[in-house]
Amino acid sequence: MEERLRKMKPAELERQVKSLLVEPIDDRELRARLEELAGHFGFSGLTSFWGPRLFQRNRLLFRPLILARFGTHQWRGGWKWSPVRWSPELESWLRTADAADELELTRRLLEWRLLDRSGWNHRKAQPLFRQELRARIRPELTPGQRGHELRKLDSFLLALDEETALELYRQDPRAAAPFILKHMPWIYGKPVLWEDLFRQAVEGKDEDFAWKLYRRQVDYPRWEKDALELCRTISAPDRLLEALEQRHPASARGNDMGTGMLRLLEQRGREVLPYVFRHLRDVWKPWLGRGSYGKLLELARQREWLDLWSALLRVCADPGEFNREVRGLAENRSLTEQEVMLRLLSLAGISREWNGAGFGIAQVHLLEEATALALYERSPTLLRGPFRTHLQISPWGPGYPKLVRLLLQKEDEELLEFLASRYLAFPSPPVEVGHLADHYARLKDAGAFARRAAGVLGRVPAYLLFNYHEVIRKNRLARLLFERSAEDYLEDPRAVADLIEGSEIHVQALGYRVLGLADPRASSLAVEHLALLLGTLLRPLHRPTRVLALRALERAASTDLEVARRVLRKARQAMALPDKRYPKEKLLGLIGAILGRFPDLRGPCEQPMVYRAS
């Protein structure tokens, strides 16, 4: 069926849909057969034909299909698509859906109609959307009716102007406020505050909406003027900080806000430092000169504000200036040791970070080799601790060849393991990778090698290895740690634990490979890590990694009846997973091996049957 759908031409697809709609079959069978055809990517382009008919036939039953496969462009074959023109039949469908308060369907049909009228030009459609909104939102509507009408026009294509927003807000402030904030226009050039709407919200004591509107639209000169006025009129520091946060622009929009923050600090000193710290990312260092950043840094030095000085260097400085400051402190012999350590510690750490749903990025200044050597000479503990995260290897950077040689001479295994965990990811490794590979290859004792190798691999961060096979082929260090006899890791149970609990998936896969070895030690270790291994049955994994984990589970299940029972229960649950790439044949092999080893675990349908001739 899938192959036939893939090869179906536009005319044949249309003919199939039309023939289904006239067949004398019940609604549920029709929906099932249409859902098969809906697997074709051109099916949604026929919405103008099948949509009104299905809605009229049984809107409750067919609503999920209509919304899931709704489309406004028809497939013409190949890569050709064209918008479907608005028609009287679609207009009738819109009126019916609108009267029935089908909110999502009405919104999509309204978008279709207004875009068709504007020639599918989003910019030209904006006035039409606003006109439709003003026509629908009338004073005589109840709050519930007004909420429904707003949802029918809750389109990403709608961008309000101040006149329309003010009219909405006057009718129903509570419902209009979130709608207005959601549909404010994109700002190109200088932002303009909607003064009348802002004043109306303030007079109505709707401060939450008023200041959200202010933060979204205020321009830089207006913000600076208002912030300085607050400094002059509010004496209490806590109330001042609250008012400044209330007015801080949601986006700097290309403006360097350092000048405004400098003037705030000159007026109120340390009282406004919490506000400045929170918004240091809005202070930029220009390409040429030092700008307001340099003035802020000079002010911090003059007034001996160590916290502001270090935060400016960490967040706003370029890597070159950051390294000069760190190196200067490391080589400084005029300040006391306590003062040097305090300043260096204040410079270590993350510069900026961005956090999303399940994903985050942190930025740090990378240490140049001269800076790293100066720090190590001053205090190795600094490089092993707070500044270790600054020792990252860049594919286009010079690396740390002198530092690696020094660490090898000093036998500083902690830092060597950290650097090795970064160096092993590069398919075009620098010369120091060879030195590190030689260092670990000289470990003839399997237990010592396992401990050191696991120490390196356990420090590899997630997602560092993207091209594993190329890295293994070209990087001696990676080849040594990943592909050397897996039996060596069985010499140290702690090493195996480090592999299984590693952040990088290839490190975890190595741990699964070790636990899947035909060795009694591997079986006992697999039982120790059974909780982690059971999780691999149900969590997302690449096929090769899951196959290794299944082998390790088979080794664990072979040792004990209760362990086998736990593995079998999870394996049966995994058989029901819809993942098409799941190695079900390997999973079935695991279940068969357990049932063959422990016949008592077989169910009624899993007993062997012997047939004899009657």
Secondary structure, DSSP 8 states (H G I E B T S, - for coil): -HHHHHH--HHHHHHHHHHHHHS---HHHHHHHHHHHTTSTTGGGGHHHHHHHHHHHHHHHHHHHHHHT--SEEEEETTEEEE----HHHHHHHHHHHHTT-HHHHHHHHHHHHHHHTTS-HHHHHHHHHHHHHHH--TTS-HHHHHHHHHHT--TT----HHHHHHHHHH-HHHHHHHHHHT-----SS----HHHHHHHHHTT-HHHHHHHHHHH--HHHHHHHHHHHHHH---HHHHHHHHHHH--S--TT--THHHHHHHHHHHGGGGHHHHHHTGGG----SSS-HHHHHHHHHHHHTT-HHHHHHHHHHTS-HHHHHHHHHHHHT--SS-HHHHHHHHHHH-S-SEEEEETTEEEEE-----HHHHHHHHHH-HHHHHTTTGGG----TTS---HHHHHHHHHHT-HHHHHHHHHHHTT-SS--HHHHHHHHHHHT--SHHHHHHHHHHHHTT--TT--S-HHHHHHH-HHHHHHHHS-GGGGGG-HHHHHHHHT-SSHHHHHHHHHHHTSSSHHHHHHHHHTHHHHHHTTTS---HHHHHHHHHHHHHHHTS-HHHHHHHHHHHHHHTT---TTS-HHHHHHHHHHHHHH-GGG--GGGS-------
